[in-house]
Amino acid sequence: MGQLALDKIAEAVDWGTATQLVKVEGFYVFGGRRPNNEASSRLLIIKVQKDKKEDRPLFSIVKPKTIGATPPPRYMHTLDYAAKLGLVVIYGGRNDFLPRNQILSDVWILKLHNLEW
């Protein structure tokens, strides 16, 4: 999907009501490499709030509980937000620790209203 198409989707979303589609707001991060270079299947949400005392952003990391089977460990994948549908889509990646098919070409969808895979 090109940048122009993403811009059109962003314009079409009513961001005032879009938060109702998301159980936990924040920046979603899935997978990656661990310090020993193994692939991860961990889902994290980086939440940003305002520290009213200091008038600056305050960051916290949440490891949410999800419903359903979690995608296999991976890195070098894409994670895209489909705002109108309230979904996060994970595509592909790689996992060098797999015995075969180390390059992944699968698609996983996370429903943001209930965090179900």
Order of alpha helices (4+ residues) and beta strands (2+ residues): alpha-alpha-beta-beta-beta-beta-beta-beta
